[in-house]
């Protein structure tokens, strides 16, 4: 997801409506999840280490702009 540097980015997993990250802070105890943002970049990436079949589903990238911006990603994990 690409955005202006002053805005906050959040990642939400829709399966259980769980807030995963806000900015670089991770709100889940599952240490496989983290947000990656390189300095001077507009890109924010949700990293899932060692993805499992149960991680498949819809994830939402939210931007704290006015109006609110969202981008939905459908992840399918095949194999483990």
Steps between C-alpha positions, in 0.01 A plus 500: 500500500640843405424818702624831635747473789278689750218243485466191719469154344322208669459136399188303601429128458132458413462135607481611863500880447839514673709816487848373409708816471479878526801674357797287599336382824369141499176435693498122470692258719567289188861597431474386137322829415668838459467815295800599291565859401831622358602858586418749223265248338123521456463121501368303798511120490342244732749217547380157612794271580438131438144545364255221582179392329300662784654837402302493175224759477435870463737760642432872496754779480347817650635853464404762758408764245185707454314338340615162632683285242503120494648236275392138532734210426387139469782267603498132406768283660565180305717237662678545831 
